[in-house]
Amino acid sequence: MSNNTTTATQDLPPKGGYSTIHYERRLPKKGPSGLAMFAMCGGIMAYGWYKVYKGLDERRELDRENAWSRIHLIPMLIAEADRDEYRRKAAAVEREREIMKDVPGWEAGKSVYNGKRYVPDVIANVPLHQQPGFKKD
Amino acid sequence: MAIPGYKHFKSEDWVDPTPPPADLPHVDEVGSSGAPLKSASFFIGSVCQEYNEDFMLCKNEDRDPKHCLAEGRKVTRCAIDVLEKIQANCATEFRTHWQCLDNKNQSFNKCRAPEKEYNACLFKALGWKKNIPDAPANKPQIHERIPLTK
């Protein structure tokens, strides 16, 4: 029996085996991490809100200053207006007395209301308009 | 004189030239325009506090103008007194400040530089200090802060 069969050379791994396959991604690292970006955004917003509240505080204090400036002047302005109103009212009562002197039992300057509470005049007491025979042209 | 467009509405028709009743004690009116009053307001408020509060309490009793004439005269005299004292001691600073207020829409915020000199002069001459009531005590008051915006 002749042995003319060739010995088959089987494809085998190299001695020592194949080197390991690097299958994981090896991308260069880009930019800060998500947590860092989140923290940065939070920081920017916190600074912004801090400035907003500073601005609101300043505006509130400016409004307070303006309001108190007016409050301090109110008594003086009311006092002046009161004197003028009193003077005009007294003059109007005098004119009324003069105009109604022929009517018996007429009380000049009597309130039209049946009470003691002060009610300011709704219609301005104007000397010219109260003259007898006055005609507005 | 009439407002343009209101020729039928003459302001002279509404003036009552009658003098006040003779039994009323005479008092000068303040006769100041808005900007000087605003400039002096905090000093009127602090110096005349007693008279002002007395007057407002009186007004609270009765709104009738003749009820509080005596208190009102004190208020007016005190305000005139404050303005005259300011005028006598710090005339230039006062003028600079109220003219600034006049030009800047009566906004305190736009006139901090003249106000600083004005307040310093009044504190030196009369010992008056601007104080805004009800402002938070843990922070400097608004006129002593550095403004956030120019």
HADDOCK unambig.tbl for C-alpha pairs under 7 A between the chains (distance, minus, plus):
assign (segid A and resid 61 and name CA) (segid B and resid 142 and name CA) 5.99 0.50 0.50
assign (segid A and resid 62 and name CA) (segid B and resid 142 and name CA) 6.65 0.50 0.50
assign (segid A and resid 65 and name CA) (segid B and resid 132 and name CA) 6.27 0.50 0.50
assign (segid A and resid 68 and name CA) (segid B and resid 132 and name CA) 6.93 0.50 0.50
assign (segid A and resid 69 and name CA) (segid B and resid 38 and name CA) 6.44 0.50 0.50
assign (segid A and resid 69 and name CA) (segid B and resid 41 and name CA) 5.38 0.50 0.50
assign (segid A and resid 69 and name CA) (segid B and resid 42 and name CA) 5.95 0.50 0.50
assign (segid A and resid 72 and name CA) (segid B and resid 41 and name CA) 5.87 0.50 0.50
assign (segid A and resid 72 and name CA) (segid B and resid 42 and name CA) 6.56 0.50 0.50
assign (segid A and resid 72 and name CA) (segid B and resid 44 and name CA) 6.73 0.50 0.50
assign (segid A and resid 72 and name CA) (segid B and resid 45 and name CA) 4.58 0.50 0.50
assign (segid A and resid 73 and name CA) (segid B and resid 41 and name CA) 6.05 0.50 0.50
assign (segid A and resid 75 and name CA) (segid B and resid 52 and name CA) 5.65 0.50 0.50
assign (segid A and resid 75 and name CA) (segid B and resid 55 and name CA) 6.76 0.50 0.50
assign (segid A and resid 75 and name CA) (segid B and resid 56 and name CA) 6.55 0.50 0.50
assign (segid A and resid 75 and name CA) (segid B and resid 75 and name CA) 6.99 0.50 0.50
assign (segid A and resid 76 and name CA) (segid B and resid 75 and name CA) 5.85 0.50 0.50
assign (segid A and resid 76 and name CA) (segid B and resid 76 and name CA) 5.67 0.50 0.50
assign (segid A and resid 79 and name CA) (segid B and resid 72 and name CA) 4.60 0.50 0.50
assign (segid A and resid 80 and name CA) (segid B and resid 29 and name CA) 6.99 0.50 0.50
assign (segid A and resid 82 and name CA) (segid B and resid 65 and name CA) 4.85 0.50 0.50
assign (segid A and resid 83 and name CA) (segid B and resid 65 and name CA) 6.97 0.50 0.50
assign (segid A and resid 83 and name CA) (segid B and resid 69 and name CA) 6.82 0.50 0.50
assign (segid A and resid 85 and name CA) (segid B and resid 65 and name CA) 6.93 0.50 0.50
assign (segid A and resid 86 and name CA) (segid B and resid 65 and name CA) 5.96 0.50 0.50
assign (segid A and resid 86 and name CA) (segid B and resid 66 and name CA) 6.20 0.50 0.50
assign (segid A and resid 87 and name CA) (segid B and resid 20 and name CA) 4.82 0.50 0.50
assign (segid A and resid 87 and name CA) (segid B and resid 21 and name CA) 6.83 0.50 0.50
assign (segid A and resid 88 and name CA) (segid B and resid 16 and name CA) 6.67 0.50 0.50
assign (segid A and resid 91 and name CA) (segid B and resid 18 and name CA) 6.35 0.50 0.50
assign (segid A and resid 118 and name CA) (segid B and resid 63 and name CA) 6.38 0.50 0.50
assign (segid A and resid 118 and name CA) (segid B and resid 64 and name CA) 5.48 0.50 0.50
assign (segid A and resid 126 and name CA) (segid B and resid 14 and name CA) 5.49 0.50 0.50
assign (segid A and resid 126 and name CA) (segid B and resid 16 and name CA) 6.55 0.50 0.50
assign (segid A and resid 127 and name CA) (segid B and resid 16 and name CA) 6.06 0.50 0.50
assign (segid A and resid 128 and name CA) (segid B and resid 13 and name CA) 6.30 0.50 0.50
